[in-house]
């Protein structure tokens, strides 16, 4: 067996104890890697019993078996912990080169426990692991931190760096983690978890190789995958226009949220913020992650007296929406500036922008005054006020201290009247894709284990007709604005998405190559010999395990709900008058997934996924009502 080394680097920052932990190969085979294996390790360490920012709460940085090979899309890795934003299972993934570098050291992942007595960073270089004092780095923004550490640890090959910015140091609940300046772990507040441990950064450099089980099969599988990707319209679209292509296309399908989810259409704004607009104005090139033949990352520069930024990573679709359509701003230069500011300060652009849009709604409707907001005029379209609030949030300055808790906690502090303006599931702000236009996506939001998420599955891509997997049982058309009959498709899509996240392969790349070629490459690397059913079953196991962990952290059926905003139809746009049938879809989903009426996995489901060992622990939580 190959791909995984079955080794974990364990670091206790409090005691400064560093050790290598062997992981049972059968456990690895069962859970594969990535967030799935992290969830099992989290369970074994009783991580669900600790508060998110408690010193004892573990942080997992995990790769997967494909990472470090040159199989297409094998760049991803994931940070997992109990989320300080939601209080439940938290995970956030990124690409780039760091994950492959860790695999070349010979580890599948790192677990960080404890809290350092003062700011520190960790360097992992082949067999040498050190905890280093970092007082000189504390307070630096992420770009400064990366540049300083790369300069300090120069060599024949560059080191790779993940680091937090001031927002993480100040424990902003949605603080992001920067990955070599060009990539980010945005969602669920993993930057705050690092900050709570006084951990500024982790630096890696490795010189080894990742072995594959079947070399000849691997070469043929890789060749076939590359050929399929080259011919795919998915790869062509992402390379030419990046994720921001979703702005222009999404406006035609009712996908883009406008004015904090209140409007259904604004073609002029979409034209000013979408993929073609970026291509024609600020785009300077495209960048690719490790082993990626697509290259979807925008590289931009802005020459503007107020919003100038040097050549660097540009805004993805989500940011074009959160700091564009969501706040009624059509200035692309300002969006790019807000994006870089969040990157440097270490903030999730989705939650940050959505929280500011929520604040604008409250301000406009008289629930927040100018005095409340430190005289910041958060009127619709005032992007300069939004930029000012970004600074205040990262510093926890004035009203920014309250906004640093996220929109749901902020609404609770304002009062009941503010609740109708919050757009979250399980405490996590929705991604910028509207479930009124894609009902299956709404169901996936409801049941996602980290809160509303579009990156744990391909549900929307299936509803759009972009992705089809007849070999996995998805043989029908799924009309986007119909709710009936979506549960099976959502379950299968979630299972496949969980498997991609366990293998740590990019969703865009595996969509482009096809599921059969993904499976062939996976088997060539690991030697597991999974059939399609077994492959998808491993993803199903991952979903159920995370659900059980969430049940242990308080999640029930009451949390599997959509917010009021997206259950209110818009009067205009492609999805006008359409809303998901929440009750119907949840009932269908629970029956197919195997959850009881309170949202707990049944014993039959646990047994069918080889997770029956969870049942005794879950019984303690089933009794709580």
HELIX and SHEET records of a PDB file:
HELIX    1   1 UNK A   25  UNK A   31  1                                   7    
HELIX    2   2 UNK A   34  UNK A   44  1                                  11    
HELIX    3   3 UNK A   47  UNK A   49  5                                   3    
HELIX    4   4 UNK A   98  UNK A  105  1                                   8    
HELIX    5   5 UNK A  142  UNK A  152  1                                  11    
HELIX    6   6 UNK A  166  UNK A  169  1                                   4    
HELIX    7   7 UNK A  187  UNK A  189  5                                   3    
HELIX    8   8 UNK A  190  UNK A  196  1                                   7    
HELIX    9   9 UNK A  215  UNK A  231  1                                  17    
HELIX   10  10 UNK A  233  UNK A  241  1                                   9    
HELIX   11  11 UNK A  245  UNK A  251  1                                   7    
HELIX   12  12 UNK A  267  UNK A  273  1                                   7    
HELIX   13  13 UNK A  275  UNK A  281  1                                   7    
HELIX   14  14 UNK A  317  UNK A  322  1                                   6    
HELIX   15  15 UNK A  325  UNK A  327  5                                   3    
HELIX   16  16 UNK A  332  UNK A  345  1                                  14    
HELIX   17  17 UNK A  349  UNK A  364  1                                  16    
HELIX   18  18 UNK A  383  UNK A  395  1                                  13    
HELIX   19  19 UNK A  400  UNK A  403  1                                   4    
HELIX   20  20 UNK A  407  UNK A  414  1                                   8    
HELIX   21  21 UNK A  416  UNK A  421  5                                   6    
HELIX   22  22 UNK A  439  UNK A  447  1                                   9    
HELIX   23  23 UNK A  459  UNK A  464  1                                   6    
HELIX   24  24 UNK A  470  UNK A  472  5                                   3    
HELIX   25  25 UNK A  487  UNK A  503  1                                  17    
HELIX   26  26 UNK A  507  UNK A  513  1                                   7    
HELIX   27  27 UNK A  515  UNK A  526  1                                  12    
HELIX   28  28 UNK A  532  UNK A  552  1                                  21    
HELIX   29  29 UNK A  557  UNK A  559  5                                   3    
HELIX   30  30 UNK A  564  UNK A  567  5                                   4    
HELIX   31  31 UNK A  582  UNK A  593  1                                  12    
HELIX   32  32 UNK A  603  UNK A  608  1                                   6    
HELIX   33  33 UNK A  612  UNK A  614  5                                   3    
HELIX   34  34 UNK A  615  UNK A  622  1                                   8    
SHEET    1   A 6 UNK A  17  UNK A  22  0                                        
SHEET    2   A 6 UNK A   7  UNK A  12 -1                                        
SHEET    3   A 6 UNK A 109  UNK A 113  1                                        
SHEET    4   A 6 UNK A  59  UNK A  62 -1                                        
SHEET    5   A 6 UNK A  77  UNK A  82 -1                                        
SHEET    6   A 6 UNK A  89  UNK A  94 -1                                        
SHEET    1   B 6 UNK A 128  UNK A 133  0                                        
SHEET    2   B 6 UNK A 120  UNK A 125 -1                                        
SHEET    3   B 6 UNK A 199  UNK A 205  1                                        
SHEET    4   B 6 UNK A 160  UNK A 163 -1                                        
SHEET    5   B 6 UNK A 177  UNK A 179 -1                                        
SHEET    6   B 6 UNK A 183  UNK A 185 -1                                        
SHEET    1   C 3 UNK A 283  UNK A 287  0                                        
SHEET    2   C 3 UNK A 297  UNK A 302 -1                                        
SHEET    3   C 3 UNK A 309  UNK A 313 -1                                        
SHEET    1   D 2 UNK A 424  UNK A 425  0                                        
SHEET    2   D 2 UNK A 428  UNK A 429 -1                                        
END                                                                             
